[in-house]
Amino acid sequence: MAERRMSDLNSFLEPGMLVEHPQQPDWGTGQVQSNIGGRITVNFQEVGKVVIDGSRVELIPVIKT
């Protein structure tokens, strides 16, 4: 059940949106490249492109002001 909730929370992420990984703050801010079937590809500042399983990790949206 928890996996479904995280997937639902990540479902609104679209290409171009900025996010952070809650367990990897040293990766910096990442830009969503794609979100297909709960697999979210993000290009992070410090580690490059990473594919995230949206059912396991709830990415944190970053709002630029």
Phi and psi restraints in degrees (range 20) as a CNS / XPLOR table:
assign (resid 1 and name C) (resid 2 and name N)
       (resid 2 and name CA) (resid 2 and name C) 1.0 -63.2 20.0 2
assign (resid 2 and name N) (resid 2 and name CA)
       (resid 2 and name C) (resid 3 and name N) 1.0 -36.5 20.0 2
assign (resid 2 and name C) (resid 3 and name N)
       (resid 3 and name CA) (resid 3 and name C) 1.0 -61.4 20.0 2
assign (resid 3 and name N) (resid 3 and name CA)
       (resid 3 and name C) (resid 4 and name N) 1.0 -40.3 20.0 2
assign (resid 3 and name C) (resid 4 and name N)
       (resid 4 and name CA) (resid 4 and name C) 1.0 -64.6 20.0 2
assign (resid 4 and name N) (resid 4 and name CA)
       (resid 4 and name C) (resid 5 and name N) 1.0 -41.5 20.0 2
assign (resid 4 and name C) (resid 5 and name N)
       (resid 5 and name CA) (resid 5 and name C) 1.0 -62.1 20.0 2
assign (resid 5 and name N) (resid 5 and name CA)
       (resid 5 and name C) (resid 6 and name N) 1.0 -43.9 20.0 2
assign (resid 5 and name C) (resid 6 and name N)
       (resid 6 and name CA) (resid 6 and name C) 1.0 -63.6 20.0 2
assign (resid 6 and name N) (resid 6 and name CA)
       (resid 6 and name C) (resid 7 and name N) 1.0 -42.3 20.0 2
assign (resid 6 and name C) (resid 7 and name N)
       (resid 7 and name CA) (resid 7 and name C) 1.0 -59.8 20.0 2
assign (resid 7 and name N) (resid 7 and name CA)
       (resid 7 and name C) (resid 8 and name N) 1.0 -41.9 20.0 2
assign (resid 7 and name C) (resid 8 and name N)
       (resid 8 and name CA) (resid 8 and name C) 1.0 -63.0 20.0 2
assign (resid 8 and name N) (resid 8 and name CA)
       (resid 8 and name C) (resid 9 and name N) 1.0 -40.9 20.0 2
assign (resid 8 and name C) (resid 9 and name N)
       (resid 9 and name CA) (resid 9 and name C) 1.0 -67.4 20.0 2
assign (resid 9 and name N) (resid 9 and name CA)
       (resid 9 and name C) (resid 10 and name N) 1.0 -33.4 20.0 2
assign (resid 9 and name C) (resid 10 and name N)
       (resid 10 and name CA) (resid 10 and name C) 1.0 -83.0 20.0 2
assign (resid 10 and name N) (resid 10 and name CA)
       (resid 10 and name C) (resid 11 and name N) 1.0 -11.4 20.0 2
assign (resid 10 and name C) (resid 11 and name N)
       (resid 11 and name CA) (resid 11 and name C) 1.0 -64.0 20.0 2
assign (resid 11 and name N) (resid 11 and name CA)
       (resid 11 and name C) (resid 12 and name N) 1.0 -23.8 20.0 2
assign (resid 11 and name C) (resid 12 and name N)
       (resid 12 and name CA) (resid 12 and name C) 1.0 -81.5 20.0 2
assign (resid 12 and name N) (resid 12 and name CA)
       (resid 12 and name C) (resid 13 and name N) 1.0 -9.1 20.0 2
assign (resid 12 and name C) (resid 13 and name N)
       (resid 13 and name CA) (resid 13 and name C) 1.0 -68.0 20.0 2
assign (resid 13 and name N) (resid 13 and name CA)
       (resid 13 and name C) (resid 14 and name N) 1.0 130.1 20.0 2
assign (resid 13 and name C) (resid 14 and name N)
       (resid 14 and name CA) (resid 14 and name C) 1.0 -125.6 20.0 2
assign (resid 14 and name N) (resid 14 and name CA)
       (resid 14 and name C) (resid 15 and name N) 1.0 158.4 20.0 2
assign (resid 14 and name C) (resid 15 and name N)
       (resid 15 and name CA) (resid 15 and name C) 1.0 -53.2 20.0 2
assign (resid 15 and name N) (resid 15 and name CA)
       (resid 15 and name C) (resid 16 and name N) 1.0 136.9 20.0 2
assign (resid 15 and name C) (resid 16 and name N)
       (resid 16 and name CA) (resid 16 and name C) 1.0 98.7 20.0 2
assign (resid 16 and name N) (resid 16 and name CA)
       (resid 16 and name C) (resid 17 and name N) 1.0 -21.9 20.0 2
assign (resid 16 and name C) (resid 17 and name N)
       (resid 17 and name CA) (resid 17 and name C) 1.0 -70.5 20.0 2
assign (resid 17 and name N) (resid 17 and name CA)
       (resid 17 and name C) (resid 18 and name N) 1.0 149.3 20.0 2
assign (resid 17 and name C) (resid 18 and name N)
       (resid 18 and name CA) (resid 18 and name C) 1.0 -99.2 20.0 2
assign (resid 18 and name N) (resid 18 and name CA)
       (resid 18 and name C) (resid 19 and name N) 1.0 138.4 20.0 2
assign (resid 18 and name C) (resid 19 and name N)
       (resid 19 and name CA) (resid 19 and name C) 1.0 -142.0 20.0 2
assign (resid 19 and name N) (resid 19 and name CA)
       (resid 19 and name C) (resid 20 and name N) 1.0 165.2 20.0 2
assign (resid 19 and name C) (resid 20 and name N)
       (resid 20 and name CA) (resid 20 and name C) 1.0 -127.6 20.0 2
assign (resid 20 and name N) (resid 20 and name CA)
       (resid 20 and name C) (resid 21 and name N) 1.0 151.1 20.0 2
assign (resid 20 and name C) (resid 21 and name N)
       (resid 21 and name CA) (resid 21 and name C) 1.0 -92.7 20.0 2
assign (resid 21 and name N) (resid 21 and name CA)
       (resid 21 and name C) (resid 22 and name N) 1.0 122.2 20.0 2
assign (resid 21 and name C) (resid 22 and name N)
       (resid 22 and name CA) (resid 22 and name C) 1.0 -63.0 20.0 2
assign (resid 22 and name N) (resid 22 and name CA)
       (resid 22 and name C) (resid 23 and name N) 1.0 -29.1 20.0 2
assign (resid 22 and name C) (resid 23 and name N)
       (resid 23 and name CA) (resid 23 and name C) 1.0 -95.8 20.0 2
assign (resid 23 and name N) (resid 23 and name CA)
       (resid 23 and name C) (resid 24 and name N) 1.0 -3.4 20.0 2
assign (resid 23 and name C) (resid 24 and name N)
       (resid 24 and name CA) (resid 24 and name C) 1.0 -132.8 20.0 2
assign (resid 24 and name N) (resid 24 and name CA)
       (resid 24 and name C) (resid 25 and name N) 1.0 61.9 20.0 2
assign (resid 24 and name C) (resid 25 and name N)
       (resid 25 and name CA) (resid 25 and name C) 1.0 -61.5 20.0 2
assign (resid 25 and name N) (resid 25 and name CA)
       (resid 25 and name C) (resid 26 and name N) 1.0 -25.2 20.0 2
assign (resid 25 and name C) (resid 26 and name N)
       (resid 26 and name CA) (resid 26 and name C) 1.0 -70.5 20.0 2
assign (resid 26 and name N) (resid 26 and name CA)
       (resid 26 and name C) (resid 27 and name N) 1.0 -10.9 20.0 2
assign (resid 26 and name C) (resid 27 and name N)
       (resid 27 and name CA) (resid 27 and name C) 1.0 -73.7 20.0 2
assign (resid 27 and name N) (resid 27 and name CA)
       (resid 27 and name C) (resid 28 and name N) 1.0 -17.7 20.0 2
assign (resid 27 and name C) (resid 28 and name N)
       (resid 28 and name CA) (resid 28 and name C) 1.0 78.6 20.0 2
assign (resid 28 and name N) (resid 28 and name CA)
       (resid 28 and name C) (resid 29 and name N) 1.0 -167.4 20.0 2
assign (resid 28 and name C) (resid 29 and name N)
       (resid 29 and name CA) (resid 29 and name C) 1.0 -80.1 20.0 2
assign (resid 29 and name N) (resid 29 and name CA)
       (resid 29 and name C) (resid 30 and name N) 1.0 140.4 20.0 2
assign (resid 29 and name C) (resid 30 and name N)
       (resid 30 and name CA) (resid 30 and name C) 1.0 -121.2 20.0 2
assign (resid 30 and name N) (resid 30 and name CA)
       (resid 30 and name C) (resid 31 and name N) 1.0 155.1 20.0 2
assign (resid 30 and name C) (resid 31 and name N)
       (resid 31 and name CA) (resid 31 and name C) 1.0 -109.1 20.0 2
assign (resid 31 and name N) (resid 31 and name CA)
       (resid 31 and name C) (resid 32 and name N) 1.0 126.6 20.0 2
assign (resid 31 and name C) (resid 32 and name N)
       (resid 32 and name CA) (resid 32 and name C) 1.0 -64.4 20.0 2
assign (resid 32 and name N) (resid 32 and name CA)
       (resid 32 and name C) (resid 33 and name N) 1.0 129.2 20.0 2
assign (resid 32 and name C) (resid 33 and name N)
       (resid 33 and name CA) (resid 33 and name C) 1.0 -98.0 20.0 2
assign (resid 33 and name N) (resid 33 and name CA)
       (resid 33 and name C) (resid 34 and name N) 1.0 -39.5 20.0 2
assign (resid 33 and name C) (resid 34 and name N)
       (resid 34 and name CA) (resid 34 and name C) 1.0 -160.2 20.0 2
assign (resid 34 and name N) (resid 34 and name CA)
       (resid 34 and name C) (resid 35 and name N) 1.0 160.0 20.0 2
assign (resid 34 and name C) (resid 35 and name N)
       (resid 35 and name CA) (resid 35 and name C) 1.0 -144.1 20.0 2
assign (resid 35 and name N) (resid 35 and name CA)
       (resid 35 and name C) (resid 36 and name N) 1.0 94.2 20.0 2
assign (resid 35 and name C) (resid 36 and name N)
       (resid 36 and name CA) (resid 36 and name C) 1.0 -124.2 20.0 2
assign (resid 36 and name N) (resid 36 and name CA)
       (resid 36 and name C) (resid 37 and name N) 1.0 116.8 20.0 2
assign (resid 36 and name C) (resid 37 and name N)
       (resid 37 and name CA) (resid 37 and name C) 1.0 58.5 20.0 2
assign (resid 37 and name N) (resid 37 and name CA)
       (resid 37 and name C) (resid 38 and name N) 1.0 33.2 20.0 2
assign (resid 37 and name C) (resid 38 and name N)
       (resid 38 and name CA) (resid 38 and name C) 1.0 83.8 20.0 2
assign (resid 38 and name N) (resid 38 and name CA)
       (resid 38 and name C) (resid 39 and name N) 1.0 -1.1 20.0 2
assign (resid 38 and name C) (resid 39 and name N)
       (resid 39 and name CA) (resid 39 and name C) 1.0 -99.1 20.0 2
assign (resid 39 and name N) (resid 39 and name CA)
       (resid 39 and name C) (resid 40 and name N) 1.0 113.9 20.0 2
assign (resid 39 and name C) (resid 40 and name N)
       (resid 40 and name CA) (resid 40 and name C) 1.0 -108.8 20.0 2
assign (resid 40 and name N) (resid 40 and name CA)
       (resid 40 and name C) (resid 41 and name N) 1.0 118.8 20.0 2
assign (resid 40 and name C) (resid 41 and name N)
       (resid 41 and name CA) (resid 41 and name C) 1.0 -94.2 20.0 2
assign (resid 41 and name N) (resid 41 and name CA)
       (resid 41 and name C) (resid 42 and name N) 1.0 125.2 20.0 2
assign (resid 41 and name C) (resid 42 and name N)
       (resid 42 and name CA) (resid 42 and name C) 1.0 -128.9 20.0 2
assign (resid 42 and name N) (resid 42 and name CA)
       (resid 42 and name C) (resid 43 and name N) 1.0 136.1 20.0 2
assign (resid 42 and name C) (resid 43 and name N)
       (resid 43 and name CA) (resid 43 and name C) 1.0 -100.3 20.0 2
assign (resid 43 and name N) (resid 43 and name CA)
       (resid 43 and name C) (resid 44 and name N) 1.0 103.6 20.0 2
assign (resid 43 and name C) (resid 44 and name N)
       (resid 44 and name CA) (resid 44 and name C) 1.0 -88.5 20.0 2
assign (resid 44 and name N) (resid 44 and name CA)
       (resid 44 and name C) (resid 45 and name N) 1.0 147.2 20.0 2
assign (resid 44 and name C) (resid 45 and name N)
       (resid 45 and name CA) (resid 45 and name C) 1.0 -55.5 20.0 2
assign (resid 45 and name N) (resid 45 and name CA)
       (resid 45 and name C) (resid 46 and name N) 1.0 -44.3 20.0 2
assign (resid 45 and name C) (resid 46 and name N)
       (resid 46 and name CA) (resid 46 and name C) 1.0 -96.6 20.0 2
assign (resid 46 and name N) (resid 46 and name CA)
       (resid 46 and name C) (resid 47 and name N) 1.0 -19.1 20.0 2
assign (resid 46 and name C) (resid 47 and name N)
       (resid 47 and name CA) (resid 47 and name C) 1.0 -125.6 20.0 2
assign (resid 47 and name N) (resid 47 and name CA)
       (resid 47 and name C) (resid 48 and name N) 1.0 -5.7 20.0 2
assign (resid 47 and name C) (resid 48 and name N)
       (resid 48 and name CA) (resid 48 and name C) 1.0 85.0 20.0 2
assign (resid 48 and name N) (resid 48 and name CA)
       (resid 48 and name C) (resid 49 and name N) 1.0 -153.0 20.0 2
assign (resid 48 and name C) (resid 49 and name N)
       (resid 49 and name CA) (resid 49 and name C) 1.0 -79.0 20.0 2
assign (resid 49 and name N) (resid 49 and name CA)
       (resid 49 and name C) (resid 50 and name N) 1.0 129.7 20.0 2
assign (resid 49 and name C) (resid 50 and name N)
       (resid 50 and name CA) (resid 50 and name C) 1.0 -135.1 20.0 2
assign (resid 50 and name N) (resid 50 and name CA)
       (resid 50 and name C) (resid 51 and name N) 1.0 138.6 20.0 2
assign (resid 50 and name C) (resid 51 and name N)
       (resid 51 and name CA) (resid 51 and name C) 1.0 -99.4 20.0 2
assign (resid 51 and name N) (resid 51 and name CA)
       (resid 51 and name C) (resid 52 and name N) 1.0 124.2 20.0 2
assign (resid 51 and name C) (resid 52 and name N)
       (resid 52 and name CA) (resid 52 and name C) 1.0 -108.3 20.0 2
assign (resid 52 and name N) (resid 52 and name CA)
       (resid 52 and name C) (resid 53 and name N) 1.0 136.1 20.0 2
assign (resid 52 and name C) (resid 53 and name N)
       (resid 53 and name CA) (resid 53 and name C) 1.0 -82.7 20.0 2
assign (resid 53 and name N) (resid 53 and name CA)
       (resid 53 and name C) (resid 54 and name N) 1.0 105.7 20.0 2
assign (resid 53 and name C) (resid 54 and name N)
       (resid 54 and name CA) (resid 54 and name C) 1.0 -64.2 20.0 2
assign (resid 54 and name N) (resid 54 and name CA)
       (resid 54 and name C) (resid 55 and name N) 1.0 -14.9 20.0 2
assign (resid 54 and name C) (resid 55 and name N)
       (resid 55 and name CA) (resid 55 and name C) 1.0 -82.0 20.0 2
assign (resid 55 and name N) (resid 55 and name CA)
       (resid 55 and name C) (resid 56 and name N) 1.0 -10.8 20.0 2
assign (resid 55 and name C) (resid 56 and name N)
       (resid 56 and name CA) (resid 56 and name C) 1.0 -113.0 20.0 2
assign (resid 56 and name N) (resid 56 and name CA)
       (resid 56 and name C) (resid 57 and name N) 1.0 -25.3 20.0 2
assign (resid 56 and name C) (resid 57 and name N)
       (resid 57 and name CA) (resid 57 and name C) 1.0 -129.6 20.0 2
assign (resid 57 and name N) (resid 57 and name CA)
       (resid 57 and name C) (resid 58 and name N) 1.0 127.5 20.0 2
assign (resid 57 and name C) (resid 58 and name N)
       (resid 58 and name CA) (resid 58 and name C) 1.0 -95.3 20.0 2
assign (resid 58 and name N) (resid 58 and name CA)
       (resid 58 and name C) (resid 59 and name N) 1.0 104.3 20.0 2
assign (resid 58 and name C) (resid 59 and name N)
       (resid 59 and name CA) (resid 59 and name C) 1.0 -69.7 20.0 2
assign (resid 59 and name N) (resid 59 and name CA)
       (resid 59 and name C) (resid 60 and name N) 1.0 149.2 20.0 2
assign (resid 59 and name C) (resid 60 and name N)
       (resid 60 and name CA) (resid 60 and name C) 1.0 -101.6 20.0 2
assign (resid 60 and name N) (resid 60 and name CA)
       (resid 60 and name C) (resid 61 and name N) 1.0 116.4 20.0 2
assign (resid 60 and name C) (resid 61 and name N)
       (resid 61 and name CA) (resid 61 and name C) 1.0 -64.5 20.0 2
assign (resid 61 and name N) (resid 61 and name CA)
       (resid 61 and name C) (resid 62 and name N) 1.0 143.4 20.0 2
assign (resid 61 and name C) (resid 62 and name N)
       (resid 62 and name CA) (resid 62 and name C) 1.0 -111.1 20.0 2
assign (resid 62 and name N) (resid 62 and name CA)
       (resid 62 and name C) (resid 63 and name N) 1.0 125.1 20.0 2
assign (resid 62 and name C) (resid 63 and name N)
       (resid 63 and name CA) (resid 63 and name C) 1.0 -103.3 20.0 2
assign (resid 63 and name N) (resid 63 and name CA)
       (resid 63 and name C) (resid 64 and name N) 1.0 117.5 20.0 2
assign (resid 63 and name C) (resid 64 and name N)
       (resid 64 and name CA) (resid 64 and name C) 1.0 -83.8 20.0 2
assign (resid 64 and name N) (resid 64 and name CA)
       (resid 64 and name C) (resid 65 and name N) 1.0 131.9 20.0 2
